[in-house]
Amino acid sequence: MANTATVDELGHSPEVRGKNYLNQTAGVWSWLTTVDHKRIGIMYLVSVLVGFGLGGIFALLVRLELLTAKKTIMDATQYNQAFTLHGAAMVFLFIIPSIPASLGNFFLPLMIGAKDVAFPRLNLLSLYLFWIGAIFMLAAIVTGGVDTGWTFYVPYASGVSTTSVISATFGVFVMGFSSILTGLNFIVTLHKLRAPGMSWYRMPLFLWSLYATSIIQVLATPVLGITLLLLIFERAFHIGIFDPTLGGDPVLFQHFFWFYSHPAVYIMILPGMGVATEILTTHSKRRVFGYKAIAFSSVAIALVSFLVWGHHMFVSGQSELSSAIFSFLTFFVAIPSGVKMFNWLGTLWGGSIRFTVPMLYGIAFLFLFAIGGLTGLFLGTLSVDLHLHDTYFVVAHFHYVMMGSTAIAFFGGLHHWWPKMTGKMYDEKLARVGFALTFIGFNWTFFTQFILGTRGMPRRYYNYLDQFQPLHAFSTYGSWVLGTGFLITFICLARSLKSGAPAPANPWDSATLEWQTQSPPITENFEKAPIVTLDAYERPAEETA
């Protein structure tokens, strides 16, 4: 046992051990009206997995269409809608809320010894706002689709497209409020509800990453909300904000959009970095190397992320001086990420590494994030970006950072904390098969696209030259392996709910506070308020002697 001196071996007295947050109350209404952060986290988890499944289906359709150089299964209009809905579903329904809203909601109060978040009802409201926004996005699918790309670039989105742009953008606008409320709740919770003895430097590093993420959510998301609202008014009333035929400026939309959307990249990746830290330290049985360096690098990434949006616009006509400044800042933001990589490797060095399923995901994260980060340096270099801009090199880089890093960290965290969330252990062998196919399929699919990009294949094209067909086909075959890997992973986790062995309180022998309560936890998290006496990841003397 670690980090507390006031609870018994499981954290609860015998009379409450049979009760937990899952069976405390029953019925759909009890879930829909709950203010328990754990139940809200579970409902977020189900929601983002549905979004992931939807985005994945569109991804497979896009790759199937690109199997051949001409029409395969859909026409050009349907293709534009398919890749737009793939991107929008993956970004707004899955990647942005995936770790903070599900794993963050569930574990942040547990990790600081609190009973709940600071504003439980606001937490439930954020979930409902997410659902309402998702409904508007789904409505766009059945009322004409969306064909603008997930970035909703004007003037095509503001006046040319005949699809359901307003419904989709309004859905994203509403989901933005959900993101803001979640970030605000986390910031206040971390400031005000830490258990006695839980100083800032005793918090697990996952919480530092959530704190940095929350800062970005609160400060950057309103910019996206205003931008999309202006786009809706532009499309509905033709008032000339972005449309050049009405005196507007389409580049202004790009500035507004990327001022949010590049920090949003770190809304996606920072929580993944925090999850990776928890996995690597737990499953190597070694305290984190350079705790403060990792903590401060999370905050540094959050702050610098507001200053680099212009690297998305190197070819938009901005001045050479602006491009040079944004290029420098792009290299600068890589420094705190490099610090994290160094400290993760330092944590593994000399550790007693156990190749559990979560650890496999953790090591895969290091590998894929390294590729995603290093290829970003090519795109941050002005002379190189001119050739690689809007090619499949950008597609591959983006997926290595978002899918290969954030999604891999998410599924690693899901396997890591699954026993605590559900009280069930999963089939390790089947989970390893799912991981292996996912890892192989991902690299098979997207590393191929680096080669396509360097050879000049532009992204978002429905038809392409015959010379690109072999590599496109090879990438498509990889997507089938990747999809199979995720399918097996879902089957493995779902099966464990019915037939999995009961999970002990601390199956991984972790040192952090969430493992010092029963699996699954009781509604109040801890029967007695924990008192923290040790630093983060420090074990009592009797365990380390």
Secondary structure, DSSP 4 states (H G I P E B T S, - for coil): --S-SSS-SSSS-GGGTT--TTTSS-SHHHHHT---HHHHHHHHHHHHHHHHHHHHHHHHHHHHHTTSSS-SSS-HHHHHHHHHHHHHIIIIIIIHHIIIIIIIHHHHHHHHT-SS-S-HHHHHHHHHHHHHHHHHHHHHHHTT---STTTT-TTIIIII--S-HHHHHHHHHHHHHHHHHHHHHHHHHHHH-PPTT--GGGS-HHHHHHHHHHHHHHHHHHHHHHHHHHHHHHHHH---SS-GGGT--HHHHHHHHHHHHHHHHHHHHHHHHHHHHHHHHHHTT-PPTTHHHHHHHHHHHHHHGGG-GGGGGTTTT--HHHHHHHHHHHHHHHHHHHHHHHHHHHHHTT------HHHHHHHHHHHHHHHHHHHHHHHHSHHHHHHHTTBHHHHHHHHHHIIIIIIHHHHHHHHHHHHHHHSB---HHHHHHHHHHHHHHHHHHHHHHHHHHHTT-BTT-SS--GGGHHHHHHHHHHHHHHHHHHHHHHHHHHHHHHHPPBPPS-TT---SGGGGS-SSPPTTS-SS-----S-TT---HHHH-
